[in-house]
Each structure stands twice: as structure tokens, then as C-alpha cells.
Amino acid sequence: METLEIQVEARDKQRKRDARRLLRGGKIPAVLYGPKTAAVGLTLDKKEFSRRVAGLQGSHLVRMKSEAAALAEKVALVKDMQFHPITGDVIHADFYEVDLTAKIQVHVPLHFVGKAVGIVNGGIIQPILREIEVECLPLDIPEFFNVDVSALDIGDSVHIEDLQMPEGVVSAAEDNLALVTVVAPTVEATTSAAAPVEAAAAAPADAKAPAKKE
């Protein structure tokens, strides 16, 4: 996996009003933490982070560049991002420091490729999972997995055991877990138009219309 380099600065104050001030100034408040790292406040350049990191899928490693010795060359996963509910802009980021020599568990997105045979036969492609959890060294994290659905007919599925895992990468789930399937189309039951006809036929044949009033 490619490691993205980003510029970070240490942040002392971590109050809400300070975070709002940073956002107005083109910065994003963030935090770095890990199993051997106490939480450290950071600031990021909003344009750089949004352009290079925020829109990427899956798990991504970043190498921190900073004038602060405690932050320089730290390698971390982008663990979480918070977005503004209206603008969609990133307003906070969490980084989880990793040891490049120790395996970790991460989620990797699935890309479904090809046109399933079952679709030609009237079926519907139905993804069951959009990502899977794997265990590997940080630098071996796959960007994504391609899942070829071309051979799937109605009722067929692709399972985790069908994926080609790179060397050093193992799934954290059961091999028989289904990822995608092709299902038969469902037809909604319609109300029979014969029902009112049958009800009318059940009425007495000699029923007379009410007499007209003079």
C-alpha cells in the first residue's frame, strides 16, 4: 500500500471553540493515538487533506511530516473522519499510529466487476458485503479487492474463499461467507379482478329491483 505524506502541526488547545476557529482558518483539528501512544492533538491543512486523503476508499496509511519531533515520521491509519452535515467538508480526523512490523486488522472495500450471466436470464445482482476485514502488515494492506461476477447465474454466489488474497493477507472472516449473489426477480401478487365478478354471480338470480315510487 502506498503511504501518503501529509504535513501536520501539534495542537495544544482542544476546546470546541478552538476547533471552530481552526476550521475557519482553513485547518482541520485531528488527534493521533495508538496502543503505545497517548492522544496528541494535531492540525492539518484542510485543502491538502481533503484533496489527497478524504475522498479515498478503504484503509490508508499516512506518514506525518512535522517540525515537532514527537510527530515527525509517525505512520498512522486514517481511523475515522467526521463530516459537516450540510457541506460535507471534513471537520475532524482520527489517526491510529501503527507499528510497521506488527500485523493489524483493517477493512478493505470490494469492487464488483463484470456482468453476471444471471442478469441476462432475468436475475438481479445482490451485493451482500461492501467490504471485508483482513489481517496483514500495514504496508501490505490491499487498496481493494476485485470480485468478478461474470460467471454467476441465478442462485450462484461468490464467497471469501474465491478471492485471490495477496501473500501475507488473510481474511478475518469465515471462508464460506458470501460476498455477492444473483437472485431471481420477485413478482408482487396482484389482486384478482375476478373477485367482484364472482361476488355478483353469487347474488340470487330472481332478485328484483325495488319498486319505483309514484
C-alpha positions in Angstrom: 0.0 0.0 0.0 1.2 3.5 -0.8 2.0 5.7 2.2 0.7 9.2 1.8 2.8 12.0 3.3 0.9 14.9 5.0 2.0 17.9 6.9 0.8 18.1 10.5 1.2 20.5 13.4 0.9 20.0 17.1 -2.2 21.4 18.7 -2.3 22.3 22.4 -5.9 23.6 22.9 -8.7 21.1 22.1 -11.8 23.1 23.0 -14.8 23.3 20.7 -14.4 27.0 20.1 -10.7 26.5 19.2 -11.8 23.8 16.7 -14.2 26.1 15.0 -11.5 28.8 14.8 -9.2 26.3 13.1 -11.8 25.3 10.6 -12.5 29.0 9.7 -8.8 29.4 9.2 -8.5 26.5 6.7 -7.3 23.9 9.2 -8.8 20.6 10.4 -8.4 19.6 14.0 -7.3 16.0 14.5 -6.0 13.5 17.0 -3.3 10.8 16.9 -3.4 7.9 19.3 -2.4 4.2 19.5 -1.7 1.3 21.8 1.6 2.8 22.8 0.8 6.5 22.1 -1.1 8.9 24.3 -3.6 11.0 22.4 -1.9 14.0 20.8 -3.8 16.9 19.2 -3.0 17.8 15.6 -3.9 20.3 12.9 -4.0 19.5 9.2 -4.2 21.7 6.1 -7.8 21.4 5.0 -7.2 21.7 1.3 -4.3 19.2 1.3 -6.1 16.6 3.4 -9.4 16.9 1.5 -7.7 16.6 -1.9 -5.3 13.8 -1.1 -6.9 11.7 1.6 -10.6 12.4 2.5 -12.1 11.0 -0.7 -10.2 7.7 -0.8 -11.9 4.4 -0.1 -10.7 1.8 2.4 -7.8 2.0 4.8 -4.9 4.3 4.1 -1.5 4.9 5.7 -0.1 8.3 6.2 3.4 9.4 7.2 3.4 12.6 9.1 5.8 15.4 8.3 6.1 17.9 11.1 8.6 20.3 12.7 7.5 18.8 16.1 10.0 15.9 16.8 7.2 13.9 18.6 5.2 13.8 15.4 7.7 13.7 12.6 7.8 10.4 10.6 4.9 8.8 12.6 3.0 6.3 10.5 -0.7 6.0 11.1 -4.0 4.8 9.7 -6.8 7.2 9.0 -9.1 5.7 11.5 -12.1 8.0 11.3 -13.3 11.2 9.8 -16.2 13.5 10.8 -18.1 15.5 8.1 -20.1 18.6 8.2 -23.8 17.6 7.9 -24.6 20.2 5.2 -21.4 21.0 3.3 -19.8 17.5 3.6 -16.5 19.0 4.5 -14.1 17.1 6.8 -14.3 18.8 10.3 -12.2 16.3 12.3 -9.9 13.3 11.7 -8.6 10.5 13.9 -5.3 8.8 13.2 -4.2 5.4 14.7 -0.4 5.0 15.0 0.8 1.6 13.7 3.9 -0.4 14.0 5.0 -1.4 10.5 6.3 -4.7 11.8 3.1 -5.8 13.6 0.0 -7.2 11.8 -3.3 -5.3 12.2 -6.9 -5.9 11.1 -8.4 -3.5 8.6 -11.4 -3.3 6.3 -10.8 -3.4 2.6 -13.6 -2.4 0.0 -14.9 -4.8 -2.6 -15.3 -3.8 -6.3 -17.8 -5.9 -8.2 -16.7 -6.3 -11.9 -18.3 -7.9 -14.9 -21.8 -8.6 -16.0 -23.3 -11.7 -14.4 -24.9 -14.4 -16.7 -27.8 -14.5 -14.3 -28.7 -10.9 -15.2 -29.2 -11.9 -18.8 -31.5 -14.6 -17.6 -33.6 -12.1 -15.6 -31.9 -12.3 -12.3 -30.8 -9.4 -10.0 -27.2 -8.9 -8.7 -27.3 -8.5 -5.0 -24.1 -7.5 -3.1 -24.1 -8.9 0.5 -21.0 -7.1 1.7 -19.3 -4.0 0.5 -16.0 -4.6 2.4 -14.2 -7.4 4.3 -11.9 -7.4 7.2 -8.4 -8.8 6.7 -5.2 -9.2 8.8 -1.8 -8.2 7.4 1.2 -5.9 7.9 0.4 -2.2 7.5 2.4 -1.9 4.2 0.6 -5.0 2.8 -3.0 -3.6 3.1 -4.8 -4.0 -0.3 -6.4 -0.9 -1.7 -9.4 -3.0 -2.7 -10.5 -6.5 -3.9 -12.0 -7.0 -7.4 -14.8 -9.5 -7.3 -15.6 -11.0 -10.7 -19.3 -11.7 -11.0 -19.3 -12.7 -14.7 -19.9 -16.4 -14.2 -22.8 -16.1 -11.7 -26.1 -17.4 -12.7 -29.3 -17.2 -10.7 -28.7 -18.7 -7.3 -24.9 -18.6 -7.6 -22.7 -16.7 -5.1 -19.1 -15.6 -4.7 -17.5 -16.4 -1.3 -14.5 -15.1 0.6 -12.6 -18.3 -0.3 -13.0 -17.4 -4.0 -10.9 -14.2 -3.6 -7.3 -14.2 -4.6 -5.6 -12.9 -1.4 -2.1 -11.4 -1.8 0.7 -13.0 0.1 0.7 -12.1 3.7 -3.0 -11.1 3.7 -5.6 -13.4 5.3 -9.3 -12.9 5.8 -10.6 -12.4 9.4 -14.0 -14.0 8.5 -15.1 -17.5 7.6 -14.2 -18.7 4.1 -17.8 -19.6 3.3 -19.1 -16.1 3.9 -21.0 -15.0 0.8 -20.0 -11.6 -0.7 -22.4 -11.3 -3.6 -25.2 -13.4 -5.2 -27.7 -13.3 -8.1 -31.3 -13.7 -7.0 -34.4 -14.4 -9.0 -36.7 -11.5 -9.6 -39.7 -11.2 -7.3 -43.2 -10.7 -8.7 -45.7 -8.8 -6.5 -49.0 -10.5 -6.1 -51.9 -8.6 -7.8 -55.5 -8.5 -6.7 -57.6 -10.7 -8.9 -60.2 -8.8 -10.9 -62.4 -11.9 -10.8 -63.4 -11.4 -7.2 -66.1 -8.8 -7.7 -67.4 -10.8 -10.7 -67.7 -13.9 -8.5 -69.5 -11.9 -5.8 -72.0 -10.6 -8.3 -72.6 -14.1 -9.6 -73.4 -15.3 -6.1 -76.4 -13.0 -5.8 -79.9 -14.6 -6.2 -80.9 -14.8 -9.9 -84.5 -13.7 -9.2 -83.7 -10.7 -7.1 -86.0 -7.9 -8.1 -85.2 -4.2 -8.3 -87.0 -2.1 -5.7 -90.4 -0.7 -7.0 -90.4 2.9 -8.1 -92.3 5.4 -6.0 -95.1 7.2 -7.8 
